[in-house]
């Protein structure tokens, strides 16, 4: 097909194509048709927020499969990362005649669900449209009315669901209610992606226990390190994002010394995790860093400890255990409605020994995140002496972070 001039701004606003590298030939779909183009400069950043082309380039739309819209649901659901627990993150997209006419996500526990926001966005265009949602719509009255009833009232003709909700009070009842109302329902589209989005919520629903991730740093020769890579604690860095994603983070009291600090997420608007501090046989604990952090702190110790008056006046809770006990810590988190806990192995390895032994022996860890730094030696290995030999991880992935490598896998 001969090349035909068309505004890249139009393509950008329509949001219906994947940009090529500079100078690369490609066929681009826009509201006006398909064209052969050459991009002479880096392509613009695409906006997928637009429901239709706003500059009047036509009303026809590009057809996408169901997976495309469920992936969009997951993308917008993640806008609420760190804010919905103990609820799941959910996104919803309303599509009519091949065009997105409404979008929404669940912003916070207690607020309306994704379907409600998407239907509001779509307005009257929701009638006879298809609703795509990453998690099965609820069918019960809680802090908000059932989303199934909102979809039925809006007269959508079809609902595509990423995954069925494992919550026992939902568990396919939402799908059944919609079908009973004459709405076509498809389930299991991009299910693995949707499960990944809410892995902590799913684990808590299926087991009644918090999802536990083990995070640590290694030298290239396998020694455990106290360090983190450059810039990973800044906004956009993996560690800053992790702190935002988890309900609680377990750290060593060693990090409260003048040389180290308990870090907070730098992500914009981040909800800071509960800080759980392990203080083993300390007798007296100095807490210069605790008074400077904004998130709630609980100190677990195996004996009575003495804290600075300023720290105690700030409402820092202390829990005395007969011994360092991961089960007791997780039960405490569960009672507070926390779904996810990250165990950050930095600081005094002796404070983690009993915790790690119990965790490995009782299979209390679900996920592991390892940052491999470009350092030889200068660490310690004792913390992992309780790990079973030849234990294989599942779904191991890796990515490069500057000079470091980040590994993620599941036990």
LOGUTOR-62529 format. One line per field, with one value per residue (C-alpha): x, y, z. Coordinates in steps of 0.25 Angstrom, whole numbers, padded with zeros to 4 digits. Example, Ala and Ser with C-alpha at 12.3 -4.5 7.8 and 13.67 -1.06 7.14 Angstrom:
BEGIN
xx <- c(0049_0055)
yy <- c(-0018_-0004)
zz <- c(0031_0029)
This chain:
BEGIN
xx <- c(0000_0006_0010_-0001_0001_-0006_-0004_0004_-0003_-0016_-0010_-0005_-0019_-0026_-0016_-0018_-0004_0009_0020_0033_0047_0051_0053_0045_0034_0021_0006_-0002_-0017_-0024_-0039_-0037_-0031_-0017_-0005_0009_0018_0032_0035_0047_0048_0045_0030_0022_0017_0004_-0008_-0018_-0027_-0035_-0048_-0049_-0041_-0044_-0039_-0050_-0043_-0055_-0063_-0059_-0051_-0040_-0044_-0036_-0038_-0043_-0029_-0025_-0036_-0033_-0019_-0024_-0032_-0020_-0012_-0022_-0024_-0010_-0012_-0017_-0005_-0003_-0017_-0027_-0023_-0030_-0038_-0032_-0028_-0038_-0040_-0052_-0053_-0066_-0065_-0076_-0075_-0060_-0057_-0054_-0065_-0063_-0052_-0050_-0042_-0044_-0037_-0038_-0044_-0058_-0060_-0068_-0062_-0056_-0069_-0077_-0066_-0066_-0081_-0081_-0071_-0078_-0092_-0103_-0093_-0092_-0105_-0102_-0088_-0077_-0071_-0057_-0053_-0040_-0048_-0062_-0072_-0077_-0091_-0093_-0095_-0083_-0078_-0083_-0095_-0093_-0086_-0094_-0107_-0100_-0096_-0110_-0117_-0107_-0112_-0099_-0100_-0087_-0077_-0063_-0056_-0041_-0042_-0053_-0052_-0046_-0054_-0064_-0075_-0073_-0067_-0075_-0088_-0085_-0084_-0097_-0105_-0101_-0104_-0118_-0120_-0118_-0104_-0094_-0081_-0068_-0057_-0042_-0037_-0022_-0025_-0010_-0008_-0020_-0015_-0001_-0008_-0014_-0005_-0006_-0021_-0023_-0013_-0020_-0034_-0029_-0021_-0025_-0011_-0003_0006_0021_0032_0047_0056_0071_0083_0095_0109_0112_0119_0107_0109_0098_0099_0093_0094_0084_0087_0088_0075_0066_0061_0057_0043_0042_0053_0049_0051_0042_0031_0032_0030_0018_0012_0013_0005_0016_0031_0040_0053_0065_0067_0081_0074_0070_0085_0091_0097_0085_0070_0057_0053_0040_0034_0037_0025_0016_0004_0010_0003_0015_0015_0015_0029_0031_0045_0052_0059_0065_0071_0074_0071_0071_0068_0071_0062_0067_0061_0047_0044_0046_0038_0023_0018_0013_0023_0022_0035_0035_0045_0048_0050_0045_0052_0054_0051_0053_0042_0040_0038_0028_0020_0018_0010_0020_0015_0024_0021_0029_0030_0035_0044_0045_0033_0029_0016_0012_0016_0008_-0004_-0003_-0003_-0015_-0023_-0020_-0025_-0011_-0010_0005_0018_0032_0043_0055_0068_0077_0084_0088_0086_0085_0071_0066_0072_0059_0050_0057_0058_0043_0039_0047_0042_0028_0027_0023_0030_0023_0032_0046_0053_0068_0076_0090_0100_0113_0121_0131_0130_0128_0116_0111_0105_0100_0085_0082_0088_0073_0069_0066_0076_0072_0059_0055_0048_0036_0034_0048_0050_0061_0064_0075_0075_0087_0099_0090_0081_0068_0063_0048_0043_0033_0035)
yy <- c(0000_0014_0022_0032_0044_0044_0051_0044_0052_0045_0032_0035_0040_0028_0019_0007_0004_0000_0010_0005_0009_0022_0020_0007_0004_-0001_-0002_0007_0006_0018_0022_0025_0012_0005_0012_0010_0020_0023_0030_0039_0042_0035_0032_0040_0034_0027_0031_0020_0028_0033_0026_0031_0040_0054_0061_0057_0046_0037_0028_0014_0006_-0005_-0019_-0025_-0039_-0040_-0042_-0027_-0021_-0030_-0026_-0011_-0015_-0020_-0007_0002_-0006_-0004_0011_0007_-0002_-0001_0005_-0006_-0016_-0025_-0023_-0027_-0018_-0018_-0011_-0010_-0005_-0003_-0006_-0003_-0004_-0007_0006_0008_0017_0015_0012_0010_0004_0001_0012_0008_-0001_0004_0012_0008_-0004_-0003_-0006_0005_0016_0010_0010_0024_0028_0021_0027_0023_0017_0005_-0001_-0013_-0011_-0021_-0020_-0025_-0027_-0033_-0040_-0046_-0035_-0036_-0041_-0037_-0025_-0021_-0006_-0005_-0010_-0022_-0019_-0030_-0021_-0009_-0016_-0022_-0008_-0002_-0013_-0018_-0029_-0037_-0038_-0043_-0047_-0049_-0058_-0064_-0058_-0068_-0060_-0071_-0060_-0058_-0071_-0071_-0065_-0052_-0060_-0068_-0055_-0049_-0061_-0062_-0048_-0052_-0046_-0054_-0057_-0062_-0065_-0068_-0058_-0054_-0062_-0063_-0048_-0045_-0055_-0049_-0035_-0040_-0052_-0047_-0046_-0059_-0066_-0060_-0064_-0078_-0081_-0070_-0066_-0054_-0055_-0055_-0051_-0052_-0041_-0040_-0036_-0044_-0042_-0049_-0060_-0063_-0055_-0049_-0033_-0022_-0013_-0009_-0005_0010_0018_0006_0013_0025_0027_0017_0008_-0006_-0005_0007_0000_-0012_-0004_0002_-0012_-0019_-0017_-0019_-0020_-0028_-0022_-0024_-0014_-0012_-0004_0006_0010_0023_0016_0010_0014_0008_0013_0018_0017_0029_0026_0038_0036_0023_0017_0013_-0001_-0005_-0006_-0019_-0018_-0031_-0028_-0041_-0041_-0026_-0022_-0007_-0002_0011_0016_0029_0025_0021_0035_0040_0030_0033_0019_0011_0002_-0011_-0016_-0031_-0036_-0049_-0041_-0028_-0016_-0001_0009_0024_0032_0039_0027_0021_0034_0032_0020_0010_-0004_-0015_-0029_-0039_-0053_-0066_-0067_-0060_-0067_-0064_-0071_-0061_-0049_-0054_-0056_-0042_-0037_-0045_-0040_-0026_-0030_-0030_-0038_-0037_-0037_-0035_-0040_-0032_-0039_-0027_-0024_-0034_-0048_-0054_-0047_-0055_-0069_-0074_-0067_-0073_-0087_-0087_-0081_-0091_-0103_-0100_-0094_-0080_-0073_-0072_-0063_-0059_-0046_-0046_-0034_-0038_-0027_-0026_-0028_-0040_-0045_-0035_-0042_-0054_-0068_-0073_-0068_-0079_-0091_-0096_-0095_-0109_-0114_-0115_-0107_-0102_-0089_-0088_-0077_-0071_-0058_-0048_-0034_-0024_-0012_-0003_-0011_-0021_-0033_-0035_-0049_-0053_-0067_-0075_-0086)
zz <- c(0000_-0004_0008_0012_0021_0034_0047_0058_0068_0063_0064_0078_0083_0077_0085_0075_0071_0076_0072_0065_0066_0059_0044_0044_0034_0040_0037_0046_0049_0052_0051_0036_0032_0031_0026_0023_0031_0034_0047_0046_0060_0073_0074_0084_0097_0095_0103_0105_0114_0101_0098_0084_0074_0079_0067_0058_0049_0048_0056_0052_0062_0062_0067_0078_0085_0099_0104_0100_0108_0120_0120_0120_0132_0139_0135_0141_0153_0157_0158_0172_0176_0191_0194_0193_0203_0209_0196_0182_0171_0160_0147_0138_0123_0116_0100_0090_0075_0077_0084_0099_0105_0120_0129_0144_0156_0170_0177_0192_0201_0205_0192_0180_0171_0158_0150_0157_0152_0138_0137_0142_0131_0120_0124_0114_0105_0114_0109_0100_0102_0107_0121_0123_0137_0143_0155_0156_0159_0174_0177_0191_0200_0208_0209_0195_0187_0178_0164_0157_0160_0154_0142_0140_0142_0132_0122_0117_0108_0111_0122_0121_0134_0135_0147_0157_0171_0181_0192_0197_0198_0183_0177_0164_0169_0162_0149_0152_0155_0142_0134_0141_0136_0122_0121_0113_0122_0118_0129_0130_0120_0123_0136_0140_0138_0147_0157_0158_0160_0173_0178_0192_0192_0186_0196_0208_0203_0200_0213_0223_0224_0219_0207_0211_0202_0206_0200_0201_0194_0190_0185_0172_0180_0188_0201_0208_0208_0216_0204_0193_0179_0174_0173_0176_0188_0180_0173_0162_0168_0171_0186_0187_0179_0188_0201_0194_0190_0203_0216_0225_0225_0235_0238_0248_0259_0254_0243_0253_0257_0253_0241_0235_0234_0232_0218_0213_0199_0191_0181_0179_0189_0194_0206_0215_0221_0235_0240_0248_0256_0261_0274_0279_0294_0293_0307_0303_0289_0284_0273_0267_0253_0258_0263_0249_0241_0238_0237_0249_0256_0264_0271_0274_0284_0292_0305_0311_0305_0309_0299_0298_0304_0291_0283_0293_0293_0278_0281_0276_0280_0286_0286_0295_0290_0297_0285_0272_0265_0250_0252_0264_0255_0244_0253_0258_0244_0240_0252_0247_0233_0226_0214_0210_0218_0213_0221_0218_0221_0225_0238_0249_0243_0257_0258_0246_0250_0257_0247_0235_0241_0244_0231_0223_0232_0231_0217_0221_0210_0197_0189_0188_0182_0181_0177_0172_0174_0166_0179_0183_0197_0209_0214_0222_0219_0232_0231_0220_0227_0230_0215_0210_0200_0185_0187_0173_0171_0161_0151_0153_0145_0144_0140_0140_0149_0146_0151_0158_0155_0161_0162_0166_0168_0176_0186)
